[in-house]
Amino acid sequence: MPILEMKHISKSFGGSQALKDVHLSVEEGEIHALLGENGAGKSTLMNILTGVLPADSGSIRFLDKDYPTPNIQQMETAGIAFVHQELNVINDLTVADNIFLRRELTRFGLLRKKEQVARARKLFEDLGVNMDPSVLVSTLKTSEKQLLEICRALYMDARLLILDEPTTALSNDEIDHLFGILRRLKEQGKSFIFISHKMPEIFAISDRYTVMRNGEFICDGRIDETTPREITSAMVGAQYMDQDLYEPRELQDEFLKLTRYSGQGFRNVDLSVRKGEIVAFTGLAGCGASELMQTMFGALPAEGGSMTVNGAPVRGSILRFMKRSVAMLPSNRKENSVVPDLSILENFYLAEQRLSKRHPFIFRKAEEARYQEQKELLHIKADQSSNGILSLSGGNQQKVFLGRWLNTGADVLLLDNPTQGVDVGAKEEIYKLILGFAESGKTVIIHTLEIPEIRKVADRCVVFYEGRIVKIFEHAEVNEHDVMLWATNAIETSKEATA
Amino acid sequence: MKEKRGLLSKVGRLWSQYSFIFVLLIIMVGYAFVVGANGNTFKWSHIAAILSSQNTCIVGTIALGMALVIITGQIDLSVGSSLVLTTGVTIMVFNLTNSIPLMILAALGTGLVCGLINGMLVGFGKMPPFVVTLGTMLIYRSLTLSFVRQIDPAISGSSSSQFAMKSANSAYEFLRMKFGTGQLRIGSFSIPYITFVFLGMAILFILLSTKTKYGKSVYAVGSNEKSARLTGINVTWVKISVFALTGLCVGVASILQACKIGNVTPASSGVSYEMYAIAAVVLAGVSMAGGRGRLIGVIFGALSYTTINFIIVSIPGLSVDIQDTFQGLVLIIVILIQTAGPAIRENIQRLRKRRNTA
């Protein structure tokens, strides 16, 4: 008897169909893995389930009750809790305050702080969580914040918890700890929708699975009746497996060199990258790869060692790095790339204008012409260049920002998670573009957590663990399993396991 | 139905982009009505009076700099006090030297220094601009006030705690009578000279904000500071520079104050000018959240603001005391339309969509 049944769910945004006739059913007391690549529609489906987005059609049945037009409040009281990837805890309050947020215990209108702390402590004891309810959340580790959010949901009597990639920021021990808690809760009859990309975890913890691709339901079944290979091909789909864009290229001389390079979150990194090479940085969140990339662009200060581009050392402000023909497409487009009040053209030209600011005036026609060239080249789908940047889809925005940096004539392209929040089709296009950049002699470094992405473009894959390079794979050696082992620093233990 | 919706949305877009013109038109019509009700005919001289008012030219010039500060998402509360300080220095330099170039230099220099102090405290000290400029607002005025009481009347030009242009100087006649209060006559129209200074400054700032790379960086910083930094913009420098530009505007405004009014009283001149300047910027349709707004709107904003004053003054039986109440009301109504407008439109669209799907 399933506690949740979603049937025939469809949803479209503007012209694009995000979900098409999707099914999902979750049993009581099971951990259900919801699988699919980024952009497969998992988040949209979960947003519909939690009442954040209205579905265009379809039905939702939870605990024998139908929810034709669910809203957030309703689904919360019904017992569905969403534990988000970006944590929704308030750093400046204590752990207990966070748990009781919006349902504070009061007497005569005054907070009963002691009682809250006591009850939180009891809750943690029941769950086997080791956390002090009276400390500030800002002092917690990411994994503890994750646990806190799960505890809060449980305190609110959630019956079904959605865990959106809960392990990305966790170490192996922490993951084991989390899984222990999940198993215990499962026995108490709680259900989980578990969103993850990591096969070993999925097979370690889940009971059943549902695979989605391109907004469609692909298959579901019991985890113990399938294999990681089967699930992967269901997730990726045959057409993308076949479409291998990568071809070995003739690499040129060394162009970029890091020598004992240190900074916030990484130390003593030695790396040499050749002209026309594509190198992927990967590792768990917090492994230092993103920080390294930002330091290589002057966005964070270097603390030691040196970086040379074409033999000349580079340090100082972002503008200095730009003048040495380094460019960075930052991660988290909305926060770090988009200038929401400016037009497409203005967004496109912002970086180039820094380099050419000796000529203070803008020549709109010349800018427009250059933009049209890049637009053609990058296949940007946009109406007028004077429209706001937010009128474009995520993929097209990202292409505008790629263009922003190509337009500076940069030779070194640092791409931090370039396909984040980009739909599958646009992703493929971006891969093609990246390969094209390398072909034309640009040096590309791409930071990503997605192994398939690395397999598509990278000549080499550099794995980081706690701020150090632990392994460098050649293109042919890259596979999810091995990269993951190194990224989690589990290589020693797993050698025995695979042998 | 469809056509009508298209027209409505077009008007809506025009309104949201050029709301400052509509606001001025509505207020002008109101003024004409009041003038008519008083038994007079609305003439060019009424408009010329608005154009030459110190609220238009002096506050308007300051508002140009203020607009840039607000577009970067900051605020400058010190402009009224800096105006007093700068005008004091300007008048003293004139009284001592009788030289117009030196006087202009003193005005721009002092204004720039006042602005730079604000900018550096905000930019390098990483302090909130509201607090910093609140502090300098108190400091600039109080410094001027304590200074004027101690200085030799021969230098300050007055013995009654104010700075006044020395009429014995040979350039006095030109500055005060020809330039400060004089008008350019074209046929039956006449436009005050100081209005040209304001308009000239406005054109300069409009060009700066729309046609230069610097201008784009100002908008970018106000719209998304993080993104702006990651395109190589020196955010700290941009933030300092807009305060410096505001200082220069104050410098120009202090020349206008010296020439049009002839004196400045540290205790009472320029009081609340920061609020008037902010009001003009808001009426210009500039978003207080930063990143959005057109400098051309400031011309209209300043004119609207002055016209409201004129309306209130010309209604018989209304005392000047109530003036600020009306100004405040108009300000709130305009902002309400600006912010509530899009929200209301969104709600209507949502309702319409729901009705269509149901």
Contacts between the chains, C-beta under 8 A, distances in Angstrom:
chain1	res1	chain2	res2	distance
A	56	B	357	7.9
A	297	B	230	7.9
A	299	B	229	7.4
A	299	B	230	6.2
A	317	B	234	7.1
A	318	B	229	6.9
A	318	B	230	6.9
A	318	B	232	4.9
A	319	B	232	4.5
A	319	B	234	6.9
A	322	B	232	4.8
A	328	B	230	7.0
A	330	B	230	5.2
A	335	B	224	7.8
A	335	B	226	6.0
A	335	B	227	7.5
A	336	B	226	5.5
A	336	B	227	5.7
A	336	B	230	5.5
A	337	B	227	5.5
A	337	B	230	7.1
A	338	B	224	6.3
A	338	B	227	5.9
A	339	B	219	7.7
A	339	B	220	4.9
A	339	B	223	4.7
A	339	B	224	4.9
A	339	B	227	5.1
A	339	B	228	6.6
A	339	B	291	7.7
A	340	B	223	5.7
A	340	B	224	6.2
A	340	B	291	7.2
A	341	B	219	6.3
A	341	B	222	7.5
A	341	B	223	3.9
A	341	B	291	3.7
A	341	B	292	4.8
A	342	B	216	7.2
A	342	B	219	6.0
A	342	B	220	6.4
A	342	B	223	6.2
A	342	B	291	7.9
A	346	B	216	5.8
A	346	B	219	7.7
A	346	B	220	7.9
A	349	B	216	7.6
A	350	B	216	6.6
A	350	B	217	7.7
A	350	B	220	5.8
A	350	B	228	7.5
A	350	B	231	4.3
A	350	B	233	7.4
A	351	B	231	4.2
A	351	B	232	5.8
A	353	B	213	4.0
A	353	B	216	6.2
A	353	B	217	7.4
A	354	B	213	7.7
A	354	B	217	7.8
A	354	B	231	6.4
A	354	B	232	3.8
A	354	B	233	6.3
A	355	B	232	7.4
A	356	B	213	7.3
A	357	B	213	5.2
A	357	B	214	7.5
A	359	B	213	8.0
A	360	B	212	4.9
A	360	B	213	5.8
A	360	B	214	6.3
A	361	B	211	5.7
A	361	B	212	5.8
A	361	B	213	7.6
A	362	B	211	5.6
A	362	B	212	6.4
A	362	B	213	6.0
A	362	B	216	7.2
A	404	B	231	7.1
